[in-house]
């Protein structure tokens, strides 16, 4: 399972599919059976934009400590963490985030095309 800044979180998954077509068939099957619940599509950041594991782990750890020290909670947490991690990585994490968004949009569009073809 991918992590936010890394291609591998270290967590295992029960199933894996490697094409937008397979995802579209799974979505169609689930929805046509009127099953409850969601579908998690773990799409990794492109390899060339993956963060250095030690650097990002250190930055996230420091940002989390500062979050607690500054008693930041609720909806302020995510913007604080993203900004702080960006600062601590010299902006590298922001580029990773942007590339992950682009990649997610690309894969989502591919899945939508395949889903449209089978429905």
C-alpha positions as CSV (number, residue, x, y, z in Angstrom):
1,X,0.0,0.0,0.0
2,X,1.5,3.3,-0.9
3,X,2.0,6.1,1.6
4,X,1.5,9.8,1.0
5,X,5.1,10.7,0.1
6,X,6.4,7.1,-0.5
7,X,5.5,4.4,-2.9
8,X,5.5,1.8,-0.1
9,X,4.0,2.4,3.3
10,X,5.1,-1.0,4.7
11,X,1.5,-2.0,5.1
12,X,0.2,-5.0,3.1
13,X,-3.0,-5.3,1.2
14,X,-5.3,-8.2,0.5
15,X,-5.8,-7.5,-3.2
16,X,-4.0,-5.7,-5.9
17,X,-5.1,-4.6,-9.4
18,X,-2.8,-3.0,-11.9
19,X,-5.0,-1.5,-14.5
20,X,-7.8,1.1,-14.7
21,X,-9.9,-1.5,-16.5
22,X,-9.7,-3.9,-13.6
23,X,-10.7,-1.1,-11.2
24,X,-13.6,-0.2,-13.4
25,X,-14.9,-3.8,-13.3
26,X,-14.6,-4.0,-9.6
27,X,-16.5,-0.7,-9.2
28,X,-19.2,-1.9,-11.5
29,X,-19.5,-5.2,-9.8
30,X,-19.7,-3.7,-6.3
31,X,-22.2,-1.0,-7.3
32,X,-24.4,-3.3,-9.4
33,X,-24.8,-5.6,-6.3
34,X,-25.7,-2.5,-4.3
35,X,-23.0,-3.3,-1.7
36,X,-22.3,-0.7,1.0
37,X,-18.9,0.7,1.7
38,X,-16.2,2.3,-0.3
39,X,-13.3,1.2,-2.5
40,X,-9.8,2.3,-1.7
41,X,-7.6,2.9,-4.7
42,X,-4.0,3.3,-3.5
43,X,-2.2,5.1,-6.3
44,X,1.5,5.7,-5.6
45,X,3.3,8.9,-6.3
46,X,5.4,8.5,-9.5
47,X,8.8,7.0,-8.6
48,X,10.8,10.0,-9.7
49,X,9.0,12.2,-7.2
50,X,9.1,9.8,-4.2
51,X,10.6,11.4,-1.1
52,X,13.7,10.1,0.7
53,X,12.3,7.8,3.4
54,X,14.6,9.0,6.2
55,X,14.1,12.7,5.4
56,X,10.4,12.6,5.1
57,X,10.0,10.5,8.3
58,X,12.2,13.0,10.2
59,X,10.2,16.0,8.8
60,X,6.8,14.4,9.6
61,X,8.0,13.5,13.1
62,X,9.2,17.0,13.8
63,X,6.0,18.5,12.4
64,X,3.9,16.2,14.6
65,X,5.9,17.2,17.7
66,X,5.4,20.9,16.9
67,X,1.7,20.3,16.3
68,X,1.4,18.9,19.8
69,X,3.7,21.5,21.4
70,X,1.6,24.3,19.8
71,X,-1.7,22.6,20.8
72,X,-2.9,22.7,17.2
73,X,-6.0,20.6,16.7
74,X,-9.0,19.9,14.4
75,X,-9.2,21.5,11.0
76,X,-6.0,23.5,11.6
77,X,-3.9,20.3,11.8
78,X,-3.6,19.4,8.2
79,X,-2.7,22.8,6.8
80,X,-0.1,23.2,9.6
81,X,1.4,19.8,9.0
82,X,1.6,20.2,5.2
83,X,3.2,23.6,5.5
84,X,5.6,22.5,8.2
85,X,6.7,19.4,6.3
86,X,7.1,21.5,3.1
87,X,9.4,23.9,5.1
88,X,11.4,21.1,6.6
89,X,12.0,19.4,3.3
90,X,13.0,22.6,1.5
91,X,9.8,22.5,-0.6
92,X,10.4,18.9,-1.9
93,X,7.3,17.6,-0.3
94,X,5.1,20.2,-2.0
95,X,6.4,19.0,-5.4
96,X,5.7,15.4,-4.4
97,X,2.1,16.5,-3.4
98,X,1.6,18.2,-6.7
99,X,2.8,15.2,-8.7
100,X,0.6,12.9,-6.6
101,X,-2.4,15.0,-7.4
102,X,-1.5,15.0,-11.1
103,X,-1.0,11.2,-11.1
104,X,-4.3,10.6,-9.2
105,X,-6.2,12.8,-11.7
106,X,-4.6,10.9,-14.6
107,X,-5.5,7.5,-13.1
108,X,-9.0,8.6,-12.1
109,X,-9.6,9.8,-15.7
110,X,-8.4,6.4,-17.1
111,X,-10.7,4.6,-14.7
112,X,-13.6,6.8,-15.7
113,X,-13.1,6.1,-19.3
114,X,-12.9,2.3,-18.7
115,X,-16.0,2.5,-16.4
116,X,-17.9,4.4,-19.1
117,X,-17.0,1.7,-21.7
118,X,-18.5,-1.2,-19.6
119,X,-21.6,0.5,-18.4
